[in-house]
Amino acid sequence: MKRKIYVIVALSFIASPDIWAISPGEYDVPVSTAQQLRLGGTYAYSASGGNTQTNDGAVSMTYNRYFNSLPYAWDINFHGFGSTRRTGEGVQENIINLVAGPGVRKYFNTERDIFYSGDLRATANSDFERPTIEITPGIGYGRFIRVTPLAQALRIQEFLLDEGVIMTQLPDDTLIELAQVLERQGEFETEFGDRYKVKWFEAMENVIADSGLFTGEGLGAVGSLRIDEVLFQEHVNERFVGWDVRTGIRFEVLTRDSRTERQDPGLSLLFRYSRPAGWRSQFDVSVQYASPFSGDFGTDIFTFSSSLNYLYEVTNRIDFTVSNIVVAARSVPDIPASVVGQIRSGFIFFIENQVNLNVTGTYSKERGADPALGLNLALEYRLR
């Protein structure tokens, strides 16, 4: 099954008709920011003869915030999950799990990509006596650039071509300048208030007009409506390009209960890579390793995780996703490490402006256990 997934991803790379029409590396801005807030839920109920057989439900909330500038960058990732289910013995089980992971990077100077870093991870679970907290100060190299506005500019170009508003594809320089105007939405809102759209769209029109490719006098009503559709009605997935590698010392500040001793400080290594593979897709990789500075350093006691994620926009309303996740850990020397591998694949259907349906199939395998298959359907509401 893994081989089939890799083949699908490879074919998606090859089949992307717009691949490298304009390189994401050509786009850069002094400051870029993005945030996302999503709520999701599933519920299943069944009864027979007045007896409840199934009463299972789950809700989730995900919040991501990203900020990047030449002197420093920071991000916040939060995921909350709650579920309730009726067991075979008629007992209702409730689970709540919260994970927060803010991080900050301060660059040595604006000309180089070397940075100090600080990361915090806090986990709370209804089965824990208290939250677990880890902090990791460190140093690293690399930088990420948000290129979502450039993906939006390409989508706008596609729509304007379809409507005959422009004669042909816009030059790369025009697309980059248009994306930089899109990036300035907050600036226009602050300066012009409720009327900011008028001035914002005028700035976009002026950029395109400089290319001399309008078929008429300008955007017109049709062009303005199509731009509004891209920016406020359709969902353009976030695009990032870049990589970073960091190393630091991981400190366990608080354990799940008072009976559990804190681990010794240890080495932490993290590598991340992101790049659009054609402007309809996004490819992300993350690899992390940690081991305590003690006699058990190395492979005796460690945690390791890797995640490969790929997203492809089949249409403006349907996304295909695939993920390969591997987690390995050993908490006691001389015993086999636990290894869990999982493949997730599915589709996201954007039903309305802010509502989407996620259909995901999973294949998971834990060392020493039989493979497990699963299917999940969830409705999700995007607040931002």
Secondary structure, 3 states (H helix, E strand, C coil): CHHHHHHHHHHHHHHCCCCCCCCHHHCCCCEEEEEEEEEEEEEEEEEECCEEEEEEEEEEEEEEEEEEECCEEEEEEEEEEEEEEECCCCCEEEEEEEEECCEEEEECCCCCCEEEEEEEEEEEECCCCCCEEEEEEEEEEEEEEECHHHHHHHHHHHHHHHCCCECCCCCHHHHHHHHHHHCCHHHHHHHHHHHHHHHHHHHHHHHHHCCCCECCCCCHHHHHHHHHHHHHHCCCCCCEEEEEEEEEEEEEEECCCCCCCCCCCEEEEEEEEEECCCCCEEEEEEEEEEEECCCCCCCCCEEEEEEEEEEEECCCCEEEEEEEEEEEEECCCCCCCEEEEEEEEEEEEECCCCEEEEEEEEEEEECCCCCEEEEEEEEEEECC
